[in-house]
Amino acid sequence: MRIGLMFAGQGAQYPGMGKDLCTEYDCAKKLFSQADELLQRPLSDLCFNGDMESLTSCANCQPAIYTVSMVCWQVFQERYPIAPQMAAGLSLGEYAALAVAGTCDFATGLALVSRRGELMDDACQATDGGMCAVLGTDIAVLQPICQRYDLDIANLNCPGQIIISGKRERILAAATELQSAGLKAMPLSVAGAYHSRLMQAAADKFATVLAGVSLQAPVLPVAQNICGTIVTAPAEIRHNLLTQISGSVRWEDCVRTLLTGCDILLEFGPGTVLAGLLRRIDRAVPVYSINSCETLDKAITALTKM
């Protein structure tokens, strides 16, 4: 079986995530304990017992989702070892994909996403930004509207689902125009304008953070969001991680890249968002989301029968 890996992005978090895996598997408990020690705060308690409001801030949810995603991967590997063909992660999830691919170790990835989250929170507080999901259209229709309202294309998630981002009042005005034109435009409940120019201040400060870490060439091909293709040179990976903060996430392109060499995709981390997007891209591809003891067992049972 040619298996590809997908790692969850921001927004997939929920209270209690990873708790049952930590209770059941020693490797999960050790990784959560390592995260607590590295961050010098109880990240595990935040994941297991924190409320949704606490989990929603970038400074909390980014290290939390990254850690839970890595826990899900480690537990899966312990139960069902595989040699995957490729990997990708949605926005924040790209760090877990790169860690699994050996570009950095768990601790380095955790430090990066923790600081990334803090800087993005700062950018959210300094601006009044918002995002809007637009369904049933394509980028050619949205680009003129984005230019007119001075907005950015944030996510190209799957056929017929595009996210736009920018100043909140302009997002709401654009959404009204799109709705009047008969399109489904849904303003999102988010803290800021992610993947837009309003995140540039965070990107500028994060450049210094990225410059201070060593990145290795991945041993597993990873498709990066900003280009949607496989990137292998550490310098280019570093540049793409930086650009991604204020640039467009080409997730559909990432998935199509995975499908050039994979027959099955596995989603690691909280939620099932990526499995849902895959079904809109290619319903024929088997996909399994691994985020709990129950979903882990179901995925392994299904893979064993193939």
N, C-alpha and C positions, 0 to 999 in steps of 0.2 A: 504493500500500500504506500502510495506517495502522499504523505501527510504534511499539510501546512499549518502554521500556528498564527493565531490572531490574539492580540492583547487589548483589553478594554481601555477605554478612554474616560475622561472626566465626565461626570453625569451618570455613570453607572453605579455609583455608590449607594449603599443602603445600610441601615442599622443592623448589626449582627453579622455582617459579612466576615467570612472566614472562621467564625467561632467554632462551628462543629468540626472543621478540619483540624483546628488547633487542639481540640479535645481528643480527637481520634488518632492523630498522627504526630509522632515525636519530631519529625523533620519540620512540620508546620510550626509546632511550638517553639523549636529552636530558632526558626527564622523570625518569628514575631518577637522573640526575646532579643535577638540581635538588633532588630529595628528599634526596639525600645531603648536599648543601650546606646546605639549609634546616635539617635536623635535626642537622647537624654530627656525623654518624655514618654508617657504611656500610650504609644500609638495603638498597641493591641487593645487596650481598654476603650479607646475611641472607636475602633472598628467594631468591637463586640457590644459595647453599651452606650456609645454616643448617640445623640438624637440626630435627626436629619439636618437640622440647622447647623449643628456643629460640624457635621461631615461635609457640608456644602462649600465652605470656604476653600479656596485653592490651596492655602497653606496646610490644611488638614487633609482634604480629599486626595491631593496628588500623591503624597507619600503613602497614604492609606491604600489607595487603589493599586499603586505600584507593588506594595508589599503583598497584598492579597493575591494579585496576579502571579507573583513569583512563588507564593505558597501553593497556589493551585497547580502550577507547572511542576514544582518539586514533588508534590504528593502524587501527581499523575505519573511522573517518571519513576517514582519508587514502585508504584503498582504495575505500570505497563511501560517499560522502557522502550523508547523509539529513537530513531535517527530521522528527524524531520527534514524536509526538502527546503523549505523557505519559511520566513516569518515576516510579520508586519504588525504594527500597533496603531491604533487610532489616536493621534495627537499625543497625549501623555503616554499612551500605551506603547509608543515607539521606544521608550526607554526600557521597558521590560523586554521587548523584542531584541533590542541590542544587547542587553545583559545576558539573555539566554544564548545569543549568538557569540558571546565572548568578547564583545567590543569593550565592555567594562565589567567589573564585578558587582555583586549585589550592593555592597556598601557605597561604591562610587555612584551607582545609579540612584540610590536612595538620597544621597547628599545632593545630587543634581536636581531631582524632582522636588525635594523639600525647598531648596532655594528658589527654584523656578516658581513654585506655588506662592511663596512669599512675595516675590517681585510682581507676579501677576495680580495678586490681591492689592498691592500698592497701586498698580496701574488702574485697577477697577475703582478704587477709592478716589483717585485723582481725576477721573472722567465719569461722565454719565452715559454709559454705553449700554447697548442692548443687541439682541440677535433675533432673527425671524426665520422660521422654516417655511420654505415655499415649495409646494407640491404641484406636480403635474405640468412642469414646464422645463425649459432648458436654459443653459447659460446665455445663449444668444438673445433670449427675451429679457433676461435679468440684467445683462450688462448695461444697456442704455438707462435703465431705471437706477441702477447703482451709480452711474455717472451723474445723473440728474440730482440725486439726493446725496451725493458724495459718500457712498457706502462701499463696502468691500465684499467680495465673495469669500466666505469663510470656509465652507465645507461643500465639496462635491461628493456626496455620500453614496448615491446610487441613482439609477435612472429615475427621474422625476422627483428627486429630493435634493434641494440645494438650500444651504443656510447662508443668509446675508448678515452682515455685522457692521456696526457703526454707532454714531450718536443716537441715543434713545429716541429723541423727538423725531429724528429723520427716519429711523426704523419704523416708527408708528405711522408716519405720513406715507412712507412707501408701502407699508402693509395695507393701508386704506386704499391706495390706488390699485394695488394688485387685486384686492378683494372686489373692488368696483369693476375690474376687468374680468371677473369670474374665476380668478385663481384662488386656491386655498393658501392663504398666508397667515401663519400663526406666530405671533410674537412669543418668544421663549422666556421662561422665568429663570434668568441667569443674572449674575452679579455684574457682568460687564460685556464689552464687545471683544470677545476672544477672536483670535486669528484676523485681526484688523489692524489698521494703523494706530488705533488707540492703545495697542499693546507694545508699540515701538519702544517706549521708555523702559519697559520690562526687558525687552530684547537687548537693548543697549547695555543695561547693567548685567544681564546674564552673560554677555560676551566675556567679561572678565572671569566669571565663574567657570565657564567652559574652557577658557584658555589655561586654567590652572589644573586641569585633569588630563591624564594620559588615556587616550583611546587606541584600541588595537583594531586591526583589520578583522572583520567578523569571520568566523569559521562556518557560519550558516548564512546564506544569502538573505538580506533584509531589504524589503521595499520601503523606501522612505516617503513620507507624506507629501513633501513639497514638490516632488517630481513624479511620484507614483512608480518609480523603477528601482531596480536593485542598485545599491551603492556600496562600494567596497573600500574606497580609500578613506582612511581616518580623517584627513583634512576636509574632505567633502562631506563626510558624515557630520562632523562638527559644524560646518557651515550650514548644513541643512537643518540641524537641530535648532540653531539660532534663528534662521530665517522662518522656520515653522511657527514661531510664537506669534508673529504678526502677518504671516502669509497664509495662503489657501491650503487646506488639507484635501488632497486628491485621493480620497479613500477608495472610490470606485476603481481608479487606475491601479491602486495598490492591490486590491482584490483580484483584478484581472491579471496582474503580474503573477500573483500566487497561483492562479489557475492555469498558467502556462506549464507548471511543473508539478501540480498537486491534484489529487483526485478527491481528497477529503480535507476539510478544514476543521480545526479545533479552536474554540474560543476560550481563553483563560481570563479569569477575573470576574468581578461582580457583574450581574445582569446578563442579558441575552441580546443586547443591542446589535452586536456585530453579526450574530446569526440571522437576525431579522433583515439587516441590510444585504447580506449575502443572498437571501431568498429572493430579493428584488433584483439582484444582479444575475443570478443563475440558480433557478430553483432545483435543477437536476443534481447539484453538488451536495453530498451529505455533509452536515455540519452538526457538531455537538458542543454545547456550552458546558464548561466545567467550572463550577463555583461553589460546590457543596459536596458533602459525602454522597448524597443521593444522586446528583448529576454526574459525579465521578463514576459511581457504580454503573449507571446507565450507559455512559460513554464507553467504558471498558467492555461491558457486555456486548454492546453493538459492534465494537471493533473486533472483538474475539470471534464473532460470528461471520465476519467478512472473509 
